[in-house]
Structure formats: structure tokens, C-alpha cells
Amino acid sequence: GAFLAAQKKLWPLAALATGLAISTRLVGVFILPALLLEIFLQTKKISARVLFYFLLSLTGLGLFMAFLQSEFHDPLYFFHVQSEFGSGRQETLIFLPQTVWRGLKIILTVPMSRIWLTYFQEFVLTCLAVCTIAYGFWKRIELKLPLSWLVFTLGAVLLPTLTGTLSSMPRYLLVAFPLFFIWAQILNRYKMARVLLLCLSLSLLVYNSVLFIQGYWIA
């Protein structure tokens, strides 16, 4: 909604949608720089009024951080508590190459099992997302992809990896909607690849659904 409103130059509505996104999901914060870039590309300037609208979108996050400071004496408690979630999450920033290397080592060292398949899915989908973003920047004009979309997608994909683990990446990738836009255009050109992907997706859907129904961790 925020991106659609921005494309129509409805800045107050775009700022409101951005604020709602930031208030509900931390990843929403990446909409802010993406839309500021969109505004600049459209108008070649950012007025004080428009900038004020978008700074207001940080109100929800600011209030939440104030609450954490009041209750836990740490405004970044939502990040510093990551290790308590398990799955090898870290409380210090771990950059993407190191996180990917950790994921690769797990795949190469963990014996073949149900949990190995989970690790494998997380690793492959993360690498696919990163490659898709790179392809999107490379073919942006041909794909008719707004630069602001790619900026948001880059932030949305990188944020979960900063905890040092690829755990749950499949569901984190769902918010990176431009990935699906790019994949759709690629698959529309290659019928065989489209058929293979649909078969693979259906197989994974059945497999993961069966595990989920039985109470196993999927993502």
C-alpha cells in the first residue's frame, strides 16, 4: 500500500501506510528509505512537509523503544534478546557472508535427516533471494522494476541474516514481494522452468504441510 500510494504521489497516505508497517513489523522500517528514494526520483527533491510526514511514520517504533527503555532499560531489547530464541541466533551483528558460510557448513556436516532438509531449504532459498536481488539490480530497466522496491527488498532479506542464522528465512522472505515480481517475469519466459518450479513447489508444500501438522518445526 505504501509503495502504491507513493507511485501516485499520495505522500500522507504513503507515510501512514509506512507507519503502520513499521509499527507491526521491524522490517517495515526499510520502507522509509525506499520511499524517500522514490520521492527523490520522482520530484528531484524532498520537501520539508513530506519529510515530516515520513519521520512521523517512526512514531510507533519510537514509542515501542521508549517502552523497552522504561521496562528493561534497553531500547534495543528486541535485538539483544535474540539469543534466547535459540537456533544459534547472536546478539551481535553477523554479516551475510559469515551467515551463509555457517549455513553451508551445517549442510556439509549435519547428517542427512529431517532437520537437514529444513536447513537445506533455508540455505537454498536465501541464496536464491540474494541472487534474485542481484539480478533485479542488473536487469532493473528491462524488468521495469522501481529502484525503491529493490532497496526495500535488500533490507528485508538482509535483516534476518544479521542474527547469524538462516533459521526461518522462508517465511521472512514472504514480505519481500518484489522477489515474486522478478520470479514471475523470469518464469513467464521459460515454460519448462515454470513447470519444474510448480512441481517442486507442490512437492515442498505437501512435505512441509505434513511435518507442520505433526508439530515439527518448519520455518
Buried (B, 14 or more C-beta within 10 A) or exposed (E): EBBEBBBEEBBEBBBBBBBBBBBEEBBBBBBBBBBBBBBEEEEEEBEEEBBEBBEBBBEBBEEBBEEBEEEEEEBEBBBBBBBEEEEBBBBEEBEEEEBBEBBBEBEEEEEEEEEBBBBBBBBBBBBEBBEBBEBBBEBBEEBEBBBBBBBBBBBBBBBBBBBBBBBBBBEBBEBBEBBEBBBEBBBEEEEEEBEEBEEEEEEBEEBBEEBEEEEEEEB
